[in-house]
Amino acid sequence: MEINKTLDCIGLFCPMPVIKTKMELENMKSGEVLEILADDPGFIKDLPAWCIMSGENFLEIKNENGVVKGYVMKK
């Protein structure tokens, strides 16, 4: 997977990682991939749920030693 941009949301808690993700995707082109870094454990459920609601393409989410990495492709 080619990552076009990384968004650092470390230290932010719900709903800020999702809000910042939405704002960042607004500035990206269709088909580009955004990687989001967060340490809010709730982001693991929030990101896929938000993608369903917004219509963005959820790709993957993983937790690596307390850092959640989420991947979304701009619709």
C-alpha positions as CSV (number, residue, x, y, z in Angstrom):
1,M,0.0,0.0,0.0
2,E,1.4,3.4,-1.0
3,I,0.8,6.0,1.8
4,N,0.4,9.5,0.4
5,K,0.2,11.4,3.7
6,T,0.6,10.7,7.5
7,L,-1.6,12.5,10.1
8,D,-0.2,12.5,13.6
9,C,-3.1,12.5,16.2
10,I,-1.0,11.2,19.1
11,G,-2.2,12.8,22.4
12,L,-5.7,13.6,20.9
13,F,-8.8,11.9,22.2
14,C,-12.3,11.3,20.8
15,P,-13.6,13.0,18.7
16,M,-10.5,14.9,17.5
17,P,-8.7,12.1,15.6
18,V,-11.8,11.5,13.5
19,I,-12.3,15.3,13.0
20,K,-8.7,15.8,11.9
21,T,-9.0,12.8,9.6
22,K,-12.0,14.3,7.9
23,M,-10.3,17.6,7.5
24,E,-7.1,16.1,6.1
25,L,-9.1,13.9,3.6
26,E,-10.8,17.1,2.3
27,N,-7.4,18.2,1.0
28,M,-6.5,14.9,-0.7
29,K,-7.3,13.5,-4.1
30,S,-9.5,10.6,-4.8
31,G,-7.5,7.3,-4.5
32,E,-4.9,8.7,-2.2
33,V,-4.2,6.9,1.1
34,L,-4.0,8.6,4.5
35,E,-2.2,7.0,7.4
36,I,-3.5,8.2,10.8
37,L,-1.4,7.7,14.0
38,A,-3.3,7.8,17.3
39,D,-2.9,6.6,20.9
40,D,-6.6,6.8,21.8
41,P,-7.8,3.1,22.1
42,G,-11.3,4.2,21.0
43,F,-10.0,5.1,17.6
44,I,-9.8,1.4,16.8
45,K,-13.6,1.4,16.6
46,D,-14.2,5.0,15.7
47,L,-12.3,5.0,12.4
48,P,-14.1,2.1,10.7
49,A,-17.5,3.4,12.0
50,W,-16.8,6.9,10.7
51,C,-15.7,5.5,7.3
52,I,-19.0,3.7,7.0
53,M,-20.9,6.8,7.8
54,S,-18.9,9.1,5.6
55,G,-18.4,6.8,2.6
56,E,-14.6,6.9,2.8
57,N,-12.8,3.7,2.0
58,F,-11.5,2.1,5.2
59,L,-8.5,-0.1,4.5
60,E,-6.9,-1.3,7.7
61,I,-6.3,-0.5,11.4
62,K,-3.6,-2.0,13.6
63,N,-2.3,-1.5,17.1
64,E,1.5,-1.5,17.4
65,N,2.7,-1.1,21.0
66,G,0.0,1.4,21.9
67,V,0.1,3.3,18.7
68,V,-3.0,2.8,16.5
69,K,-2.3,3.1,12.8
70,G,-5.3,3.5,10.6
71,Y,-5.5,3.7,6.8
72,V,-8.2,5.3,4.7
73,M,-8.4,5.8,1.0
74,K,-10.0,9.0,-0.2
75,K,-13.2,8.2,-2.1
